[in-house]
């Protein structure tokens, strides 16, 4: 999707960057437009390699609070996930505060598979089960602090960090007024009213928080299998349960979901009443992101309308369910 946060580079700029970073020039460049925030290109180099370039937004463009230094978190997540046995693209080079272009960039080995979002392969339940196992391995990676260290939004406990994350996002609505189903202060009060359930989480674990089918690449050369999980830019340190709200966006997580089956083959996970409340809190956070991020990004109205309306309606439902005095 087009976005104001996506930078435009000329062919000469792309060539100069890869020569500096990888010692090879660009013979062909194609912009990849599926993503929402960073500009991404598929590049063919004169040494025969195919690579993917991700470039941060213009340095002078304001972003959401949690989006500061996103590519730095993504670079760390790629390396940590690979060590944990999760299939990811190969990180070839990470450049931070690049003196020529400004901002940050990542150069990754290009994948030869296809985005799950672009195909309807046979055996999707099996793929979803496989994905669950990979996510369990992803969550085995532990950290030192909760939240977004690269953005300075952290906490000594998960409750402290999550309330800071929600507070930062709602604070962003002061810079970018956003239509929400309830005033920002009221939304924060609802979240705080049930935040005690977050105290069950005592270890910071790596959470991708953007695992939708567009961020999963498949190898279809034989029986369909997952080739790589990509785009770790929204990753944070927190509750693994938060991972399940993106692949089930705008609906509930069912006990018989193959994603859960595969996850439980690697590590136990029980959906207690408190866990369901935590899931609802993470739904609130996801839907707020989908609504508030339009401020700095300015998506095309026609493309964004369906996502916006789904997030607004789902946020309304979840807030009504969490609000003090709500039935159930």
C-alpha positions as CSV (number, residue, x, y, z in Angstrom):
1,X,0.0,0.0,0.0
2,X,1.2,3.5,-0.8
3,X,2.2,5.5,2.2
4,X,3.9,8.9,2.9
5,X,6.5,7.1,5.0
6,X,7.9,5.3,1.9
7,X,10.9,6.9,0.5
8,X,11.7,7.1,-3.2
9,X,15.2,6.3,-4.5
10,X,16.5,6.6,-8.0
11,X,18.3,3.7,-9.8
12,X,21.5,5.6,-9.2
13,X,20.9,5.9,-5.5
14,X,20.1,2.2,-5.2
15,X,23.2,1.3,-7.2
16,X,25.4,3.5,-5.0
17,X,24.0,2.0,-1.8
18,X,24.6,-1.6,-2.8
19,X,28.1,-0.9,-4.0
20,X,29.0,0.7,-0.7
21,X,27.2,-2.0,1.4
22,X,27.8,-5.2,-0.6
23,X,30.4,-4.4,-3.2
24,X,28.1,-5.1,-6.1
25,X,26.0,-2.9,-8.4
26,X,22.3,-3.1,-9.3
27,X,21.3,-4.4,-12.7
28,X,17.5,-4.5,-12.0
29,X,15.2,-3.0,-9.4
30,X,11.6,-3.7,-8.5
31,X,9.7,-1.9,-5.8
32,X,7.7,-4.3,-3.6
33,X,4.4,-2.6,-2.5
34,X,2.7,-5.1,-0.2
35,X,4.1,-3.5,3.0
36,X,2.7,-0.5,4.8
37,X,5.6,1.5,6.3
38,X,9.1,1.1,4.9
39,X,10.1,1.3,1.3
40,X,11.2,-2.1,0.0
41,X,12.9,-3.1,-3.3
42,X,13.9,-6.4,-4.8
43,X,17.3,-5.9,-6.4
44,X,19.3,-8.0,-8.8
45,X,23.0,-7.4,-8.4
46,X,25.8,-7.7,-11.0
47,X,27.4,-10.5,-9.1
48,X,24.3,-12.7,-9.6
49,X,22.8,-12.2,-6.1
50,X,19.2,-11.3,-5.5
51,X,18.6,-9.1,-2.4
52,X,15.9,-7.1,-0.8
53,X,16.5,-3.6,0.5
54,X,14.3,-2.1,3.3
55,X,14.7,1.6,3.9
56,X,13.4,3.6,6.8
57,X,11.2,6.6,6.3
58,X,12.7,10.0,5.7
59,X,14.6,11.2,8.8
60,X,12.6,14.4,9.1
61,X,9.2,12.6,8.9
62,X,7.4,12.2,12.2
63,X,6.3,8.7,13.1
64,X,4.4,7.0,15.8
65,X,6.3,6.8,19.1
66,X,6.8,3.0,19.0
67,X,8.2,3.3,15.4
68,X,11.4,5.0,16.4
69,X,14.3,2.8,15.2
70,X,12.1,0.0,13.9
71,X,14.7,-1.4,11.5
72,X,17.1,-1.7,14.4
73,X,14.7,-4.0,16.3
74,X,14.1,-5.9,13.1
75,X,17.8,-6.5,12.5
76,X,18.1,-7.9,16.0
77,X,15.0,-10.0,15.6
78,X,16.3,-11.6,12.4
79,X,19.5,-12.7,14.1
80,X,17.8,-13.9,17.3
81,X,15.1,-15.8,15.3
82,X,17.6,-17.6,13.1
83,X,19.6,-18.8,16.1
84,X,16.3,-20.2,17.6
85,X,15.7,-22.3,14.5
86,X,13.0,-20.1,13.0
87,X,13.1,-19.8,9.2
88,X,13.8,-16.2,8.2
89,X,15.5,-14.4,5.4
90,X,19.3,-13.9,5.7
91,X,20.4,-10.5,7.0
92,X,23.3,-9.5,4.8
93,X,23.9,-6.0,6.1
94,X,22.3,-3.5,8.5
95,X,23.2,0.2,8.1
96,X,22.1,2.7,10.8
97,X,22.2,6.4,10.4
98,X,23.6,6.0,6.9
99,X,25.7,9.1,6.2
100,X,24.7,9.3,2.5
101,X,21.0,8.5,2.5
102,X,20.2,9.3,6.1
103,X,18.2,6.9,8.3
104,X,18.5,3.1,8.5
105,X,18.4,0.3,6.0
106,X,18.5,-3.5,5.9
107,X,19.8,-5.7,3.0
108,X,18.4,-9.2,3.1
109,X,18.9,-12.3,0.9
110,X,16.0,-12.5,-1.5
111,X,13.6,-15.4,-1.1
112,X,12.6,-17.6,-4.0
113,X,9.3,-18.6,-2.5
114,X,5.9,-16.8,-2.7
115,X,3.9,-14.8,-0.2
116,X,1.2,-16.8,1.4
117,X,-1.1,-13.8,0.8
118,X,-0.6,-14.2,-3.0
119,X,-1.7,-17.9,-3.3
120,X,-4.2,-20.4,-2.0
121,X,-2.1,-23.5,-1.5
122,X,-3.5,-26.9,-0.7
123,X,-3.2,-28.0,3.0
124,X,-3.5,-24.6,4.6
125,X,-4.3,-26.2,8.0
126,X,-1.0,-28.0,7.8
127,X,0.8,-24.8,7.0
128,X,-0.9,-23.0,9.9
129,X,0.1,-25.8,12.2
130,X,3.7,-25.5,11.0
131,X,3.5,-21.8,11.6
132,X,2.4,-22.4,15.2
133,X,5.5,-24.4,15.9
134,X,7.8,-21.8,14.4
135,X,6.1,-19.1,16.6
136,X,6.7,-21.2,19.7
137,X,10.4,-21.3,18.8
138,X,10.4,-17.6,18.2
139,X,9.0,-17.0,21.7
140,X,11.7,-19.2,23.3
141,X,14.0,-16.2,22.8
142,X,14.1,-14.1,26.0
143,X,15.2,-10.5,26.7
144,X,16.2,-8.3,29.5
145,X,13.4,-5.8,29.6
146,X,9.7,-5.6,28.4
147,X,8.5,-3.4,25.6
148,X,10.4,-1.6,22.8
149,X,14.0,-0.9,23.9
150,X,14.9,0.8,20.6
151,X,12.0,3.2,21.0
152,X,12.5,3.8,24.7
153,X,9.1,2.5,25.6
154,X,9.9,-0.1,28.3
155,X,9.0,-1.4,31.7
156,X,10.4,-3.5,34.5
157,X,7.2,-5.5,34.4
158,X,4.9,-6.5,31.5
159,X,2.1,-4.5,33.0
160,X,4.2,-1.4,33.2
161,X,5.5,-1.8,29.7
162,X,2.2,-2.6,28.1
163,X,0.5,0.4,29.7
164,X,3.3,2.5,28.5
165,X,2.9,1.1,24.9
166,X,-0.9,1.8,24.9
167,X,-0.3,5.2,26.5
168,X,2.3,6.2,23.8
169,X,-0.1,5.2,21.1
170,X,-3.0,7.1,22.5
171,X,-0.6,10.0,23.1
172,X,0.2,10.0,19.3
173,X,-3.5,10.9,18.7
174,X,-2.7,14.4,20.0
175,X,-0.3,14.8,17.0
176,X,-2.6,13.0,14.6
177,X,-6.3,13.3,15.7
178,X,-7.8,9.9,15.0
179,X,-11.5,8.9,15.1
180,X,-11.8,6.3,17.9
181,X,-15.0,4.6,19.3
182,X,-14.2,6.1,22.8
183,X,-12.1,9.1,23.9
184,X,-8.4,8.3,24.4
185,X,-8.7,8.7,28.2
186,X,-11.6,6.4,28.4
187,X,-9.8,3.7,26.4
188,X,-6.8,4.0,28.7
189,X,-9.1,3.6,31.7
190,X,-10.6,0.4,30.3
191,X,-7.2,-1.1,29.7
192,X,-6.0,-0.2,33.1
193,X,-9.1,-1.6,34.8
194,X,-8.2,-5.2,33.7
195,X,-4.4,-4.8,33.5
196,X,-3.8,-7.0,36.6
197,X,-4.0,-10.0,34.3
198,X,-0.7,-8.9,32.7
199,X,1.1,-9.7,35.9
200,X,1.0,-13.4,34.9
201,X,3.7,-12.6,32.4
202,X,7.1,-12.6,34.1
203,X,9.6,-13.2,31.3
204,X,10.2,-10.9,28.3
205,X,9.9,-13.0,25.2
206,X,10.4,-12.0,21.6
207,X,7.0,-11.3,19.9
208,X,6.7,-10.6,16.2
209,X,3.2,-9.1,16.4
210,X,2.7,-8.9,12.6
211,X,2.3,-12.5,11.5
212,X,-0.3,-12.2,8.8
213,X,-0.1,-14.2,5.6
214,X,1.7,-11.4,3.7
215,X,4.6,-11.8,6.1
216,X,4.9,-15.6,5.6
217,X,6.7,-17.0,2.5
218,X,6.0,-20.4,1.2
219,X,8.1,-23.0,-0.7
220,X,5.8,-24.6,-3.2
221,X,8.3,-26.7,-5.1
222,X,7.0,-29.8,-3.3
223,X,4.4,-30.2,-0.6
224,X,3.7,-26.6,0.6
225,X,5.9,-25.6,3.6
226,X,7.0,-22.3,5.2
227,X,10.2,-20.9,3.8
228,X,10.5,-17.8,6.0
229,X,8.7,-15.4,8.3
230,X,9.6,-11.9,7.4
231,X,9.1,-8.2,8.4
232,X,10.0,-8.3,12.1
233,X,9.9,-4.5,12.4
234,X,6.9,-4.4,14.9
235,X,8.6,-6.9,17.2
236,X,8.7,-6.3,21.0
237,X,9.6,-8.0,24.2
238,X,6.5,-9.2,26.0
239,X,3.8,-11.8,26.2
240,X,3.8,-14.6,23.6
241,X,0.0,-14.7,23.7
242,X,0.0,-11.3,21.9
243,X,1.2,-13.1,18.8
244,X,-2.1,-14.7,18.2
245,X,-4.1,-11.6,17.6
246,X,-2.7,-10.7,14.2
247,X,-3.2,-14.1,12.5
248,X,-6.8,-14.0,13.9
249,X,-7.4,-10.3,13.3
250,X,-11.1,-9.3,13.4
251,X,-12.1,-12.7,14.8
252,X,-11.6,-14.9,17.8
253,X,-8.9,-17.5,18.5
254,X,-10.5,-21.0,18.5
255,X,-9.2,-23.9,20.6
256,X,-9.0,-26.1,17.5
257,X,-7.1,-23.6,15.4
258,X,-4.2,-25.5,13.8
259,X,-2.0,-22.5,14.8
260,X,-2.6,-23.4,18.4
261,X,-2.2,-27.1,17.7
262,X,1.2,-26.6,16.2
263,X,2.3,-24.2,19.0
264,X,1.3,-26.7,21.7
265,X,3.4,-29.4,20.0
266,X,6.4,-27.4,21.0
267,X,5.4,-25.7,24.3
268,X,2.3,-25.7,26.5
269,X,-0.3,-22.9,26.2
270,X,-3.5,-22.8,28.2
271,X,-6.3,-20.4,27.3
272,X,-7.6,-19.6,30.7
273,X,-10.2,-16.8,31.4
274,X,-7.3,-14.5,32.3
275,X,-5.5,-15.4,29.0
276,X,-8.7,-14.5,27.1
277,X,-8.6,-11.1,28.8
278,X,-5.0,-10.6,27.9
279,X,-5.9,-11.5,24.3
280,X,-8.5,-8.8,24.3
281,X,-6.0,-6.3,25.6
282,X,-3.7,-7.1,22.8
283,X,-6.5,-6.8,20.3
284,X,-7.1,-3.3,21.6
285,X,-3.5,-2.5,21.0
286,X,-3.4,-3.9,17.5
287,X,-6.6,-2.2,16.4
288,X,-5.4,1.1,17.8
289,X,-2.2,0.7,15.8
290,X,-4.2,0.1,12.6
291,X,-6.2,3.3,13.2
292,X,-3.6,5.7,14.5
293,X,-0.9,4.8,12.0
294,X,-2.9,6.4,9.2
295,X,-1.9,9.8,10.7
296,X,1.7,9.8,9.7
297,X,1.3,7.5,6.7
298,X,-1.8,9.0,5.0
299,X,-2.9,5.8,3.2
300,X,-5.0,6.1,0.0
301,X,-8.6,6.3,1.2
302,X,-10.0,3.6,-1.1
303,X,-7.3,1.1,-0.2
304,X,-7.4,1.9,3.5
305,X,-11.2,2.1,4.1
306,X,-11.8,-1.7,4.6
307,X,-8.9,-2.1,7.1
308,X,-10.0,1.1,9.0
309,X,-13.6,0.0,9.2
310,X,-12.7,-3.5,10.4
311,X,-10.3,-2.1,13.0
312,X,-12.9,0.5,14.3
313,X,-15.7,-2.1,14.6
314,X,-13.5,-4.7,16.2
315,X,-12.1,-2.2,18.7
316,X,-15.6,-1.1,19.6
317,X,-16.6,-4.8,20.3
318,X,-13.5,-5.5,22.4
319,X,-13.7,-2.3,24.5
320,X,-17.4,-3.0,25.2
321,X,-16.4,-6.5,26.4
322,X,-13.5,-5.3,28.6
323,X,-15.3,-2.3,30.1
324,X,-16.1,-2.5,33.8
325,X,-19.6,-4.0,34.3
326,X,-19.6,-5.7,31.0
327,X,-21.4,-9.0,31.0
328,X,-19.2,-12.2,30.9
